[in-house]
């Protein structure tokens, strides 16, 4: 595939998924300087005026690192923009992304019909989260540059499709870049994503259990101690179905096995309603089914180095297999 120039060679074909509250400049810089695409939600910079400082810090740090390390595989970064009525910052945040010429914008929820032309105007790319073929078609019609297939087992707001089924369906209508999300926490899993037709792996939960992540130690320890059966899929907390750690639900005083449905109109990314004592993301911890493969909390650079070793070893082993 002929990649756009903004997607320089990566040390590992990975995008660090933008993690609500958790992703910050420290994590993004560590990811990019280790050769994988780092990303954060614009809404993580609060108040909104802080986004300017975050973008300045990230761009300055990556430029300085690249200058000090000629030939290093320094990856571009991405900013996630939520297209939803509750996000009254979208215009402000997109203006700042334009000012800094952010290389990649990751859009979520509604098709980015109005965002794509703006991002293309400054030379950036738009990747869009999708959980179904219908959503993929809408994103393609909007002119996106890449699709992020959020499959069963992914952390946070995930879909229900098998990655084998979803990638095969999308490849019938789309030959552009695909990032695959869903329980990817090892280098072997990254290689598997490539093997079934994806160009990149979209890795989220593994980066929560890193030193740089803005998650408290209880959250990180809970991920390390969990397995796939400890993940609960429910729309209760935001109105959109997502994957969460059952233990965090129980510790918040709720019964994980008896949560009612909730309408998607209840979604709010800025804050939960004031009447709710339990808030998604603050009290309820999102995580994907890949938690069983996560056994430690490490600096992000060490996580990426390990995944690269695993990726190359698995690739070599498969190439030698009969």
Steps between C-alpha positions, in 0.01 A plus 500: 500500500626850418476683832448875511817690586369595843511132601873452524654157565404369842700274731181300548171530304306633798281795593476566872124547535385834644389414854245730664656670806802266483694613191719805560808667348740278697344184357470637147861618491622164633298316235611717208868502596480121524373483142125447536224752441395661828155651543288682755141628513482878469256495792775375731652848499287685755411780506491535124771768508745230612483332159726770358768419758468126438539536124796735544671260738450193282609662175804662663606178672471290186689754291778518759524122531519454124770767475703334776456149358554511121348199331278411796153368419303783659133445430235769440233564761123512483223691675160342553197722434157386620219595262206515736252763619649487851839613368463877486879537464528342156540827307751644746705181515505452124621859452798426726573177314504702179740754651743221596438301182432183698602208274203272575151566628309201635125556492235310692123455485346706215654486152754786467344659191594857598828414669671316213533805269642712782762242595596438140545874454797500739635169367378276780327163486168389649451155647150410618379249760238256367324197650299385199512486121226764488716739700799417282306589184399837649859577595625410154233724344624782727846466345701363793856381449483202733257283691534375856303177539397476864417133549376274777723506806631855457510724805256785545232547234541179301310317232390137493644371171782248476812660350519215247152580373528878517834536322389266222177696447671839497774385263232431239422874483815672627868463408627788711666481843324294767582501871357209697387527863399221734701319771841579345760512776802308366729505201354167389154658492633792295636252245167317497323827418734548205450140389122536464527818293542797734786746456521607862404374843307736726625439854330655801476298822868396494595870523283560806742279693797730436685746719399798286125429487277735699330216686518438873693202630180315595389508136837376372516225761147388415597460134804292592288277724215449250414253226254502212214372716536811718388729216139620497329627182220746576343828377405600855771755572495718187208379289736332252609141561851470628739267683584560866669321787232316698689551823488878464123480450459287813729724706287798398206332674322374187400146403686417175244232413192721538572830327209646300537623144554867436413710198790631291362852536632487856861513376712785627874519448558814702357371824241268640177654622530667839231273641708190436719390788686251280670638189630311200880517456551656846348222712435236234812381323494421129710211372508246220504121502875497440563564871611140559814571295593796722706395802692813595514879504796635303618816327332528160835474320564161664153377407559595137850349494362172637215498248748558219710204614188284520386619157831424330538164675148393401557615143828306480340189645212509252740552209690187605185293551427230236 
